[in-house]
Amino acid sequence: MKRQEKKVRAATRAPTDTHNVSALIGPIIGLLHGSGISKKEILAECRTAIRKAESKGYKLPVTHVEFGKDAIEIVNRWLRDPKYLNRHGRPDELPLTGPRSLTSLINDCRVNVPANRALAHLLKFKIATHVSSKQYRLVRTSMDFWHADHLPFEPNFRFLVDATRAATNRLQRPKYRHRLFWHCADNSNIPMRATEEFLNFAWQRGLSFMHEINDWLGEHEQRKTSVGKRRNFKTKRLGIGLFPIVSDN
């Protein structure tokens, strides 16, 4: 039992060099401070929030999956690279090795995780599944890394950072030309029994929309030149994130 507890603590210890917490809380504090709330009041609310979080005693451990961003790169390429699509334009089932395989897909993404280790993560979080003795299939195209026994840190942290940056973008760049947006469709008078139906509906329609976004991004992706060098112009990370709203009134 003690060995298991020690393992959980080690898994939940935050890395010191891969995640900058200020990237998440900085924009939020900037929004609060800009609205007129004093530094003293913000600090008091932060202490209160910490006390509440500690008192709740969350039973679901938060773990690090180590390759959250890499997994997104792998899935996005599997969704859009013609090399890995079937005749219907959808992600094809792939063997483990070969010129057109899961290993070549992972290598094409130039991720920082060895192919065999990346595959282990894809299977663990049910992003891909082994459908035959020689083939693997992409079964999850959203990067929530849902797992019954723990909450993965990386994709959730990245989601929160993206959301706060989008919401506070103009505080940091008042004259920024490219206006970010937030479209919200919600209704506070929906019966609780309709929750699952709504989530399934939003999931399916959302996936269709994200396929279109991935196709557009693939068409505009900066490609390497024939000699393996990138063209000399700046690039940005562009994309869209979707999430459902399920809350009490």
C-alpha positions in Angstrom: 0.0 0.0 0.0 2.8 2.4 0.9 4.6 1.6 -2.3 1.4 2.4 -4.3 1.0 5.7 -2.5 4.6 6.7 -3.2 4.0 5.9 -6.9 1.0 8.1 -7.0 2.8 11.0 -5.4 5.7 10.6 -7.8 3.3 10.6 -10.8 1.4 13.7 -9.6 4.5 15.8 -8.8 4.5 18.8 -11.2 7.5 19.1 -13.6 9.6 22.1 -12.9 10.7 22.9 -16.4 7.9 21.9 -18.8 4.8 23.8 -17.5 4.8 27.5 -16.6 2.0 28.0 -14.2 2.1 31.8 -14.7 0.9 31.2 -18.3 -2.4 30.2 -16.8 -2.8 32.4 -13.8 -1.1 35.5 -15.2 -3.8 36.4 -17.8 -6.5 35.7 -15.2 -4.9 38.0 -12.6 -4.4 40.6 -15.3 -8.1 40.5 -16.1 -9.1 40.9 -12.4 -6.5 43.7 -11.8 -7.6 45.5 -14.9 -11.2 45.4 -13.7 -10.3 47.4 -10.6 -9.8 44.7 -8.1 -6.8 45.5 -5.9 -3.8 43.3 -5.4 -4.7 42.8 -1.8 -8.2 41.6 -2.7 -6.8 39.3 -5.4 -4.3 37.7 -3.0 -7.1 37.2 -0.4 -9.3 35.4 -3.0 -6.3 33.3 -4.1 -5.7 32.2 -0.5 -9.4 31.4 -0.1 -9.4 29.4 -3.3 -6.4 27.4 -2.2 -8.0 26.6 1.2 -11.2 25.4 -0.5 -9.2 23.2 -2.9 -7.2 21.7 -0.1 -10.3 21.0 2.1 -12.2 19.2 -0.7 -9.6 16.3 -0.7 -10.0 15.3 -4.3 -9.8 11.5 -4.6 -9.0 11.5 -8.4 -5.2 11.9 -8.8 -3.8 14.2 -11.5 -1.1 12.5 -13.5 1.4 13.6 -16.2 1.1 11.8 -19.5 4.4 13.3 -20.7 3.5 13.7 -24.4 0.2 15.5 -24.5 1.2 17.9 -27.3 2.9 15.1 -29.2 -0.3 13.1 -29.1 -2.2 15.9 -30.6 0.3 16.2 -33.4 0.1 12.5 -34.1 -3.7 12.5 -34.2 -3.9 15.6 -36.4 -1.5 14.2 -38.9 -3.4 10.8 -38.9 -6.6 12.8 -39.6 -5.3 14.9 -42.5 -2.1 13.5 -44.1 -3.1 11.8 -47.4 -0.4 9.2 -46.9 -2.4 7.8 -43.9 -5.9 8.2 -45.2 -8.1 5.5 -46.8 -10.0 5.8 -50.1 -12.8 7.5 -48.3 -10.5 10.2 -46.9 -10.6 9.0 -43.4 -7.8 7.7 -41.1 -6.7 4.3 -42.3 -5.8 1.3 -40.2 -2.0 1.0 -40.0 0.5 -1.7 -39.3 3.1 -1.1 -36.6 6.1 -0.9 -39.0 6.8 -0.2 -42.6 6.9 2.8 -45.0 3.2 3.5 -44.3 2.7 2.5 -40.7 2.1 3.8 -37.2 5.9 4.1 -36.7 6.3 6.1 -39.9 3.4 8.3 -38.9 5.0 9.1 -35.5 8.4 9.7 -37.1 6.8 12.1 -39.6 5.5 14.1 -36.7 9.0 14.5 -35.4 7.7 14.2 -31.8 10.0 14.0 -28.8 8.8 10.5 -27.8 10.2 7.3 -29.3 7.6 5.5 -31.6 7.1 2.5 -29.3 6.6 4.7 -26.2 4.1 7.0 -28.2 2.2 3.9 -29.3 2.0 2.7 -25.6 0.4 6.1 -24.7 -2.0 6.0 -27.6 -3.2 2.6 -26.5 -3.3 3.4 -22.8 -5.6 6.4 -23.3 -7.7 4.5 -25.9 -6.8 7.0 -28.7 -5.8 4.0 -30.9 -6.8 0.4 -30.6 -5.3 -2.9 -31.8 -7.9 -4.3 -34.2 -5.9 -7.2 -35.6 -2.6 -8.9 -35.3 -1.1 -6.4 -37.7 -3.3 -3.3 -37.7 -4.0 -0.3 -35.4 -7.1 2.0 -35.7 -7.6 5.6 -34.6 -10.7 5.5 -32.4 -10.5 8.9 -30.5 -10.0 12.2 -32.3 -10.4 14.5 -29.3 -7.6 15.1 -26.9 -9.4 14.9 -23.5 -7.3 11.9 -22.4 -10.2 10.6 -20.4 -9.3 7.9 -18.0 -11.4 6.4 -15.2 -8.7 6.3 -12.6 -6.9 9.7 -13.0 -7.1 13.1 -14.6 -4.3 13.8 -17.1 -2.5 17.1 -16.5 -1.1 18.1 -19.9 -4.2 18.4 -22.1 -6.3 20.0 -19.4 -3.6 22.5 -18.6 -3.2 23.3 -22.3 -6.9 23.8 -22.7 -7.1 26.2 -19.7 -4.1 28.2 -21.0 -5.6 28.5 -24.5 -9.0 29.6 -23.0 -7.5 32.3 -20.8 -5.3 33.6 -23.5 -8.2 33.9 -25.9 -10.3 35.7 -23.2 -7.6 38.1 -22.2 -5.8 38.6 -25.6 -6.7 42.3 -26.0 -5.4 43.1 -22.5 -2.0 42.1 -23.6 -2.2 43.5 -27.2 -4.7 46.3 -27.3 -4.0 47.1 -30.9 -3.9 43.5 -32.1 -5.6 43.4 -35.5 -6.7 39.7 -35.5 -9.7 39.7 -33.1 -10.2 36.4 -31.3 -13.7 35.4 -30.7 -15.9 33.3 -28.4 -19.2 32.0 -29.7 -21.5 30.6 -26.9 -24.7 28.7 -27.4 -26.4 27.8 -24.2 -29.8 27.6 -22.5 -30.6 27.5 -18.8 -34.0 25.8 -19.0 -33.0 22.3 -20.3 -34.3 19.3 -18.4 -31.5 17.3 -16.8 -32.6 14.1 -18.6 -31.5 15.7 -21.9 -27.9 16.1 -20.8 -26.5 12.9 -22.4 -28.5 13.4 -25.6 -27.0 16.9 -25.9 -23.5 15.7 -25.2 -23.7 13.0 -27.9 -25.2 15.5 -30.4 -22.6 18.1 -29.7 -19.8 15.5 -29.8 -20.8 14.2 -33.3 -21.4 17.7 -34.8 -18.2 19.0 -33.2 -16.1 16.2 -34.7 -17.5 17.0 -38.1 -16.6 20.6 -37.7 -13.1 19.8 -36.4 -12.5 17.6 -39.4 -13.1 20.6 -41.6 -10.8 22.7 -39.5 -8.1 20.1 -39.7 -8.4 19.9 -43.5 -8.0 23.7 -43.7 -5.0 23.7 -41.4 -3.5 20.9 -43.4 -3.9 22.8 -46.7 -2.1 25.9 -45.2 0.6 24.1 -43.2 4.2 25.2 -44.0 5.9 22.3 -45.7 9.6 21.5 -45.8 11.5 22.2 -49.0 13.0 19.4 -51.0 16.4 19.8 -49.3 14.8 19.4 -45.9 14.9 23.0 -44.8 12.0 25.2 -43.9 11.1 28.3 -45.8 12.3 31.4 -44.1 9.0 33.0 -42.8 7.3 33.2 -39.5 4.6 30.7 -38.4 1.9 30.8 -35.8 -0.1 28.1 -34.0 -3.7 28.4 -35.2 -6.7 26.3 -34.2 -10.0 26.0 -32.5 -11.0 24.3 -29.2 -14.5 23.0 -28.4 -16.0 22.2 -25.0 -19.5 21.5 -23.7 -21.1 23.5 -21.0 -22.9 21.5 -18.3 -23.6 23.5 -15.1 -26.2 24.3 -12.5 -28.1 27.6 -12.8 
